[in-house]
Amino acid sequence: MASNALAHGTDPGRGFLVKIEADDDFVRLEVHDSRGHHPAVRHPADMETSGRGLLLVEALSDGWGVEDRQPFGKIVWSRFKVGRTPC
């Protein structure tokens, strides 16, 4: 998600922010960037060398989405269920 923000989500002279929050049930990963274009999952052909980032996020996470960010930009987030270790 961070590499997507760097390649596709930042305007010249702007950076991006990675934020991680956790509670007892989920870890939430957010990437904030300066462009408002909402990304979508692609399904590239076998020989294409890019376009699988959000496909991997979708496959590995327990949910993901995109929110508008104020005053501009977007937040792409994903969440992962916390595993319980038996006592």
N, C-alpha and C positions, 0 to 999 in steps of 0.2 A: 504494500500500500504506500509506503514511503517512496519507493522508487517510482511508482506511478505519479505521485504528487510532484516529485522532482521533474520528471519528464513531461508531464501533461498538465499539471495543475498549478504551476507557479508562473506568475507574470514576471517579466524581467525586473530585477532589483528586489524581489520579494522572496521570502523563504516559506517554509512550512513547519508545522508543529506536530509532534507525536505526543499523544497523551494516553496514559494507561491508568485505569481505575479497577479496583477489585473489591468484591465483597465475598460473603460466604458461598455464593452460588455461581457467580460469573466473573470473568475478567473481560473488561471492555477496552478495546484498542481503538483509538481515534487518530485520524490524520486530518489536520486542518490545512487547507491551502487557499490560495487567493483567487482562483477561477471558479465561476459558478456553474460551469458545464458539468452535468451529472453523468458519471460513467455508467456503462452497462456491461454485463458479462458478454464476452465474445466467444465464439466457437471457431477458432482458426483451423485452417486445413493442416494436415499432418506436417507438411513441409514448411509452414510459416514459422519464423523464428521469434515471433513476439505475439502478444495478445492473449496470454494465458493468466495474467495476474489476478484478475477478479474471479476467473474460473477456479483458481486455486483457493482463493479466499472463500468462495462459496462452498467448495468441497470440504475444506478443513474447519470452518467455523460452524457455530451453532446459530448463526444469523448474521446478517450484515445489512447495511443500508446507507443512505445518503441524506444529509440534512443541510438546509441552507445555513450559512454562517453570516452573522452581522458584524460589521457593516457590509461585507462582501465576501464572496468565496463560498466554500462548502466544507462539510465534515463528512468524511467517509469513515464508517465505523464497522467494527465486527466484534462479536462476543463469543466467548468460549466458556463452556460449562466447566466448573471446577471439579476435578476428580476427588473423590473421598478416599482417604487412606484408612484401611481397616485398623482398628486398635489391637 
